[in-house]
């Protein structure tokens, strides 16, 4: 249940940020296409040489659930 809540909250937050820019359908398709790769890069950056276990946990969670 927690996992689904985290994913839902992240998706809602990302969508609200994108929607506020009022993108057209072509731009939304591009975002949809590149978002998994951007989340992968984000996850790896958060976890690279991570100072805490929390950073590693965030990296693993985002990387695993990015699609």
CORWODA-V749313 format. One record per backbone hydrogen bond with DSSP energy under -1.0 kcal/mol. NH is the residue of the N-H (numbers start at 1). CO is the residue of the C=O. E is the energy in kcal/mol with one decimal. If there is no record, write none. Layout:
# CORWODA-V749313
nh;co;e
NH;CO;E
NH;CO;E
This chain:
# CORWODA-V749313
nh;co;e
5;1;-2.0
6;2;-2.7
7;3;-2.5
8;4;-2.6
9;5;-2.7
10;6;-2.5
11;7;-2.7
12;8;-2.7
13;9;-2.3
14;10;-2.7
15;11;-2.8
16;12;-2.4
17;13;-1.9
18;14;-2.3
19;15;-3.2
20;16;-1.6
21;18;-1.4
22;19;-2.0
28;24;-2.3
29;25;-2.0
30;26;-1.9
31;27;-2.5
32;28;-2.7
33;29;-2.0
34;30;-2.0
35;31;-2.1
38;34;-2.3
39;35;-2.7
40;36;-1.9
41;37;-2.4
42;38;-2.5
43;39;-2.7
44;40;-2.4
45;41;-2.3
46;42;-2.6
47;43;-2.1
48;44;-1.5
50;47;-1.7
56;52;-1.3
57;53;-2.6
58;54;-2.6
59;55;-2.6
60;56;-2.6
61;57;-2.6
62;58;-2.7
63;59;-2.5
64;60;-2.5
65;61;-2.0
